[in-house]
Amino acid sequence: MGSLSLLTTTALILGYLLGSIPFGLLLTRSAGLGDVRDIGSGNIGATNVLRTGSKTLAAATLFLDMLKGTAAVIIAVVIATHIFHAPPIIAYTAGLLSGFAAFLGHLYPLWLKFKGGKGVATYIGVLLGIDPLLAAVFCAVWLAVAFASRYSSLAALVASIAMPIQAFIMHGAGLVFYVLLTMTALLLWKHRENIARLRRGEESKIGQQR
């Protein structure tokens, strides 16, 4: 029991610390572009980094924000398997919890007074770590909605809502379902201003400058 508690704590701390790395802020500062929180939406994610005019930095932010979610899952599974000698189901659970913690870390990073990003890229990264098929479904839904509506935020919202449903279909009402349900609820909360703008018809479409 003590070993399981230590594994769980390790997975949660590891995930949170990885998720808390504000790559968008670090990249823009290192490039001499100042604090990305001072422009556009004030967000540290790839969409706001793009408003600096650098597609390269925006792409790097997107990739790294995804990677930290995937890395949290994989590293926790490796630690559980090779250090704690946990069986596969326990190792997978540790990875899932670490991925969830990474998502929380991105939304509420300790280093930025708990004011982080909106979590879409890290959400996808966690999906890649726990089940690549879920990540593929997310991307497919995002592309379909984005193509039809030209709203990036709406595409992310619909894709995230589809994830608990898809997880239930694939895995039943288990831990994956409840973790993704919670992550989706948090993502919707972080997008509440986008939802309000969508309802008013004021949300920027893909290719538009806000």
C-alpha positions in Angstrom: 0.0 0.0 0.0 2.8 2.3 0.9 4.5 1.6 -2.4 1.3 2.3 -4.4 0.8 5.6 -2.6 4.4 6.6 -3.3 4.0 5.7 -7.0 0.8 7.7 -7.2 2.4 10.7 -5.6 5.5 10.4 -7.8 3.3 10.2 -11.0 1.2 13.3 -10.0 4.2 15.4 -9.0 6.2 14.4 -12.1 3.2 15.2 -14.4 2.4 18.5 -12.8 6.0 19.7 -12.9 6.3 18.8 -16.6 3.0 20.3 -17.5 3.9 23.6 -15.7 6.8 24.3 -18.1 5.6 27.4 -19.9 7.2 26.8 -23.3 5.4 29.6 -25.1 6.7 32.1 -22.6 10.2 30.7 -22.6 10.5 30.5 -26.4 9.2 34.1 -27.0 11.5 35.5 -24.3 14.5 33.6 -25.6 13.8 35.0 -29.1 13.7 38.5 -27.8 10.0 39.0 -28.4 9.2 39.9 -24.8 6.4 38.5 -22.7 3.7 36.7 -24.8 1.2 37.4 -22.0 1.3 41.1 -22.9 -0.2 40.6 -26.4 -3.4 39.3 -27.9 -5.3 37.0 -25.5 -2.5 37.0 -22.9 -2.3 33.3 -23.2 0.9 31.3 -23.2 -0.2 28.8 -25.9 0.7 28.4 -29.5 -2.3 30.5 -30.9 -1.1 33.5 -28.9 2.5 32.9 -29.7 1.5 33.1 -33.4 0.4 36.7 -32.8 4.1 37.6 -32.3 4.4 36.9 -36.1 6.6 33.9 -35.7 5.1 30.7 -37.2 8.2 28.8 -36.2 7.9 29.7 -32.5 4.1 29.0 -32.6 4.8 25.5 -34.1 7.5 24.8 -31.5 5.2 25.8 -28.7 2.5 23.6 -30.0 4.9 20.6 -30.3 6.5 21.1 -26.9 3.1 21.6 -25.2 1.9 18.4 -26.7 5.2 16.6 -25.9 5.1 17.4 -22.2 1.7 15.7 -21.9 2.9 12.6 -23.8 6.2 12.6 -21.8 4.4 12.7 -18.5 2.5 9.6 -19.4 5.4 7.6 -20.8 7.9 8.5 -18.1 5.4 7.6 -15.3 4.8 4.2 -17.0 8.6 3.6 -17.2 9.1 4.5 -13.6 6.2 2.4 -12.5 7.4 -0.6 -14.5 11.2 -0.5 -13.9 11.5 1.2 -10.5 8.3 0.1 -8.7 8.0 -3.1 -10.6 4.3 -2.5 -11.0 2.0 -4.7 -13.1 0.9 -3.3 -16.5 -2.5 -2.1 -15.3 -1.0 -0.2 -12.4 1.8 1.3 -14.6 -0.9 2.4 -17.1 -2.9 4.0 -14.3 0.2 5.8 -13.1 0.7 7.1 -16.6 -2.9 8.2 -16.9 -2.7 10.1 -13.6 0.6 11.7 -14.6 -0.9 12.9 -17.9 -3.8 14.3 -16.0 -1.5 16.2 -13.7 0.5 17.5 -16.7 -2.8 18.9 -18.1 -3.5 20.6 -14.7 0.1 21.9 -14.6 -0.4 23.5 -18.0 -3.7 25.1 -17.0 -2.5 26.2 -13.6 1.4 26.4 -13.5 2.9 27.2 -10.1 5.6 29.4 -11.7 3.0 31.8 -13.3 0.7 32.2 -10.3 -1.5 29.4 -11.6 -2.4 31.4 -14.8 -1.6 29.1 -17.7 -2.8 28.1 -21.1 -6.1 26.6 -22.3 -4.8 23.1 -22.6 -5.7 21.9 -26.1 -2.1 20.9 -27.2 -1.4 19.2 -23.8 -4.7 17.4 -24.0 -3.7 16.0 -27.3 -0.3 15.0 -25.9 -1.9 13.1 -23.1 -4.2 11.3 -25.5 -1.1 10.3 -27.5 0.4 8.8 -24.4 -2.6 6.9 -23.2 -4.2 5.8 -26.5 -3.0 7.1 -29.9 -6.4 6.2 -31.4 -8.1 8.7 -29.1 -5.6 11.3 -30.3 -6.4 10.5 -33.9 -10.1 10.8 -33.3 -9.6 14.2 -31.6 -7.6 15.5 -34.5 -10.1 14.2 -37.0 -13.0 15.9 -35.2 -11.0 19.1 -34.9 -10.2 19.2 -38.6 -13.7 18.5 -39.6 -15.2 21.2 -37.4 -12.5 23.7 -38.2 -13.0 23.1 -41.9 -16.7 23.5 -41.6 -16.8 26.5 -39.3 -13.4 28.1 -39.5 -13.5 28.5 -35.7 -10.4 27.0 -34.0 -11.9 27.3 -30.6 -15.2 25.6 -31.6 -13.2 22.8 -33.2 -11.2 22.2 -30.0 -14.4 22.3 -27.9 -16.3 19.8 -30.0 -13.2 17.5 -30.2 -12.7 17.6 -26.5 -16.4 16.8 -25.8 -16.1 13.8 -28.2 -13.3 12.3 -26.1 -15.2 11.0 -23.1 -17.8 9.6 -25.4 -15.2 7.9 -27.5 -13.3 6.7 -24.4 -16.6 5.2 -23.1 -17.2 3.4 -26.4 -13.6 2.0 -26.4 -12.9 1.4 -22.7 -16.2 1.6 -20.9 -16.9 3.7 -17.7 -13.4 3.2 -16.3 -10.7 5.6 -15.2 -9.9 6.7 -18.7 -13.5 7.9 -19.2 -13.6 9.8 -15.9 -10.2 11.4 -16.4 -11.1 12.6 -19.9 -14.5 13.8 -18.7 -12.7 15.9 -16.0 -10.1 17.2 -18.5 -12.9 18.2 -20.9 -14.8 20.0 -18.2 -11.6 22.0 -17.3 -10.9 22.7 -21.0 -14.5 24.0 -21.4 -14.0 26.2 -18.3 -10.7 27.7 -19.7 -12.5 28.4 -23.0 -15.5 30.2 -21.3 -14.6 33.5 -22.9 -14.4 31.9 -26.3 -17.7 30.3 -25.7 -19.2 33.6 -24.9 -17.8 35.2 -28.0 -19.0 32.3 -30.1 -22.5 32.9 -28.8 -22.3 36.6 -29.6 -20.8 35.9 -33.0 -17.7 37.8 -32.1 -15.1 35.0 -32.1 -12.2 35.3 -34.6 -12.2 32.8 -37.4 -9.1 31.0 -38.5 -6.9 33.4 -40.5 -8.4 36.5 -38.8 -6.5 38.7 -36.4 -8.3 39.5 -33.2 
